Structure formats: C-alpha cells, structure tokens
Amino acid sequence: MHKDVGIIRYIRNNRAKRIIISIKPEFVRVTIPRRQSLKNAQKFVDQKKDWIKKHSKNMKALIQKSKELPKIDKEEARDKLGKRLSELAIKHNFQYNRVSIRNQKTRWGSCSSKDNISLNMKLLHLPDQLIDYILLHELVHTRVKNHSQDFWNELETVVPNARIVDKQLRDYQFCLF
C-alpha cells in the first residue's frame, strides 16, 4: 500500500526490459525486470506518483462510464459477430478455423497460431466501422502472426488508414471494463 496512490502490486518479470507501471481498476501494477531491485521500483513509483494519480482518476471515470453501457446478450453477439466475420472473410478471401465469443476485459480479439479467432462480445458497443476494423485485424493475423510492418501493410489493403482507425479504439477503452 502506497500512501499517495493506494494498492500496488509489484510483479517480477524476467522478460521485461524496464520498470513498467500499469493502472488497473483495483490497483497499480508495477512490473520489475530481472536486473532491477524492488527498492528501485519503489523509487520509480514515488517519482511517478502524480502520473499514477492522474491516470487512476481517468481509470475511475472510465469504469463509471462503462457501468452506463447496456448489457450484451452473448448469443446475440455470437450471431452478429460470427455472421459479420464470415462476410468479411469471404469478401477479402481470408480463411479461419473456429470463432469463439468471450467476455474479456483487456482485448477486443485475438487469433491463435491455428487460425482460431476469439472475439470480445463487447465489440457490440463499438460503431460498425470499428467492429469491422477489429474483425479484419484478426483475419489479417491468419496470414501474418505478429504486428510487423508486413502485418500493417496487409491490413492497409483491407482497411485504408488502419493505424488511424486503430487509434480511434482508445476512445472506446471504457467498453472493456
């Protein structure tokens, strides 16, 4: 517990290259690389406490906004998103294996190495243009499994100005809570 910012969870991660602060709804997560000490991480938190307080306040506002959203029926999401995914795959000549609909808190969608696509039912809170963007984003991952320049080039062929559209998703982050 930090006197100025509240609950902090310090997590050691051997793959991390630097100390990373993440604001979560209930706590602040601080990821510590292998070669950093807990003491250094605590000093870093003290240096960043104004940033943490600002972003924690923003997080609380997002959570409040998310509580005002209507409930989504999972079967309705399965029907609508599955149908639209199929339409876009046919239109742009993509192939995928299976699709699953989940209620996730951090991702809009994902694509496995076996081309199984997982979609967040909360996509239904987004405008149609952004839903299509997410679906096409995951379909492109059936061809390019990472976010390299090749991925973005491929995505641009089906979503012009893909990076600009991607940034528009930030305005809907509250829908994930």
C-alpha atoms as one frame of an Amber mdcrd trajectory, in Angstrom:
protein
   0.000   0.000   0.000   1.363   3.383  -1.041   0.201   6.383   0.986  -0.436
   8.527  -2.118  -1.590   6.068  -4.783  -3.157   3.124  -2.948  -2.645  -0.574
  -3.579   0.418  -1.509  -5.620   1.298  -4.983  -6.835   4.927  -5.471  -7.689
   5.426  -8.253 -10.238   8.825  -9.568 -11.258   9.113 -10.400 -14.965  12.341
 -11.786 -16.422  11.393 -10.673 -19.937  10.757  -7.029 -19.004  13.418  -4.587
 -20.145  12.382  -1.693 -17.881  10.112  -0.884 -14.950   6.531  -0.599 -16.215
   3.589   0.954 -14.397   0.084  -0.195 -15.393  -3.098   1.273 -13.953  -5.715
  -1.387 -13.234  -9.239  -0.809 -11.917  -8.436  -2.045  -8.388  -4.682  -1.490
  -8.108  -1.462  -0.256  -9.715   0.752  -2.969 -11.211   4.498  -2.378 -11.316
   6.467  -4.801 -13.453  10.094  -5.177 -12.382  12.778  -6.510 -14.746  15.169
  -9.178 -13.518  18.074  -6.766 -13.027  16.151  -4.147 -11.058  15.576  -4.185
  -7.317  12.271  -3.725  -5.530  13.775  -0.627  -3.938  14.445   0.913  -7.374
  10.883   0.111  -8.431   9.538   1.797  -5.297  11.656   4.900  -6.006  10.315
   4.904  -9.570   6.735   4.791  -8.243   7.499   7.757  -5.956   8.823   9.717
  -8.940   5.712   8.887 -10.977   3.061   9.327  -8.272   1.488  12.391  -9.956
   1.214  10.467 -13.239  -0.248   7.475 -11.386  -2.835   9.625  -9.571  -3.881
  11.309 -12.824  -4.292   8.019 -14.675  -6.002   6.334 -11.721  -8.563   9.142
 -11.760  -9.053   8.610 -15.507  -9.485   4.866 -14.873 -12.211   5.537 -12.301
 -14.025   7.780 -14.813 -13.798   5.054 -17.485 -15.192   2.466 -15.095 -18.093
   4.741 -14.208 -18.811   5.323 -17.895 -18.706   1.571 -18.560 -21.395   0.982
 -15.917 -23.805   3.018 -18.048 -23.487   0.679 -21.040 -26.368  -1.664 -21.857
 -25.921  -5.386 -21.213 -24.991  -7.562 -24.178 -26.529 -10.959 -24.801 -23.744
 -13.440 -25.598 -25.861 -15.360 -28.125 -26.741 -12.147 -29.943 -23.032 -11.274
 -30.027 -22.213 -14.765 -31.349 -24.756 -14.410 -34.151 -23.880 -10.861 -35.211
 -20.101 -11.096 -34.901 -19.891 -14.596 -36.394 -22.000 -13.565 -39.390 -20.004
 -10.380 -39.990 -16.670 -12.196 -39.623 -17.782 -14.721 -42.232 -18.933 -11.963
 -44.611 -15.613 -10.100 -44.341 -13.581 -13.311 -44.712 -15.422 -14.192 -47.928
 -15.234 -10.625 -49.286 -11.464 -10.352 -48.702 -10.533 -14.017 -49.271  -9.461
 -14.923 -45.730  -9.784 -18.316 -44.120 -10.030 -19.013 -40.413 -10.712 -22.128
 -38.404 -13.099 -21.521 -35.486 -14.548 -18.433 -33.861 -15.325 -18.035 -30.169
 -17.065 -15.185 -28.384 -15.857 -14.238 -24.918 -16.404 -11.558 -22.315 -12.882
 -10.163 -21.927 -11.517  -7.196 -20.004  -8.345  -6.383 -21.933  -8.685  -7.431
 -25.590 -11.078  -6.838 -28.433  -9.966 -10.002 -30.172  -7.155 -12.442 -30.881
  -6.079 -15.012 -33.441  -4.290 -18.215 -32.471  -1.489 -19.939 -34.361  -4.139
 -22.394 -35.602  -6.238 -19.520 -37.030  -8.892 -19.731 -34.340 -10.348 -16.284
 -33.788 -11.589 -15.133 -30.404 -13.775 -12.033 -30.262 -14.903  -9.963 -27.330
 -18.690  -9.741 -27.093 -18.221  -6.099 -26.023 -17.403  -5.311 -29.657 -21.142
  -4.690 -29.992 -20.637  -1.430 -28.075 -18.472  -0.103 -30.931 -19.545   1.663
 -34.128 -19.787  -0.669 -37.140 -16.608   0.756 -38.709 -14.559  -0.188 -35.642
 -16.172  -3.626 -35.383 -15.158  -4.287 -38.989 -11.667  -2.994 -38.247 -11.217
  -5.444 -35.346 -12.592  -8.356 -37.369 -10.308  -7.563 -40.305  -7.374  -7.060
 -37.925  -7.863 -10.608 -36.618  -8.395 -12.005 -40.120  -5.083 -10.473 -41.233
  -3.463 -12.346 -38.340  -4.425 -15.576 -40.118  -1.765 -14.563 -42.670   0.702
 -12.537 -40.585   1.027 -13.710 -36.963   2.599 -10.576 -35.494   2.385  -6.783
 -35.687   5.343  -6.319 -38.018   5.351  -3.864 -40.904   4.186  -6.747 -43.136
   1.102  -7.069 -40.934   0.277  -3.363 -41.174   0.878  -3.365 -44.938  -1.517
  -6.296 -45.331  -4.092  -4.645 -43.062  -3.889  -1.426 -45.092  -5.042  -3.373
 -48.171  -8.397  -4.065 -46.469  -8.594  -1.100 -44.050  -7.149   2.094 -45.545
  -5.573   4.275 -42.816  -5.558   1.302 -40.435  -3.266   2.962 -37.890  -5.565
   5.974 -37.650  -8.587   3.710 -37.191  -6.628   1.734 -34.576  -6.109   4.918
 -32.551  -9.866   5.579 -32.587 -10.283   2.481 -30.406  -8.783   4.398 -27.485
 -11.995   6.414 -27.275 -13.856   3.177 -26.510 -11.487   1.705 -23.928 -14.186
   2.138 -21.280 -16.270  -0.519 -23.050 -13.795  -3.192 -21.951 -14.492  -2.806
 -18.218
